[in-house]
Amino acid sequence: FKAGRYVATVCGKSKVASIILSAGLDVLFLDSDVGILRPPTLMIPTSPLVHYTYQPEHGPRPDSRLPDCTDQGPPVGNTGVYWARSSPVMINWFRATHDICLTTRSKSE
């Protein structure tokens, strides 16, 4: 736990997302242990100004539509459920997140 293959898997999610985004595709990511109670496409924002949304740990009622999240978002987010727009800012952000993840995880070993 928190070493070897675990770190490769956790940090690899950001790398794979950056590759997909670089191909011009948006990313809708759901961890394998996520239970889907409603269509996850409801979290995709309608505003072209929003580049990233995620499921807050303590979100709105299940029958309400998620708000368009921006970089502020709720204080606690769940990185196991997110959507990202294919844009230069998101490609760079996911690449940086991958590098930070690897650096942070290797220091904690």
Protein Blocks (a to p, Z undefined) as FASTA:
>chain_A
ZZajlmmmmmmmmmmmmmmmmnopacddddfkbccfbdfklmpcfbfkbcbdcddfblcd
fkbccddddfkopfbdcfkbccddddfklmmmmmmmmmmmmmmmmmmZZ
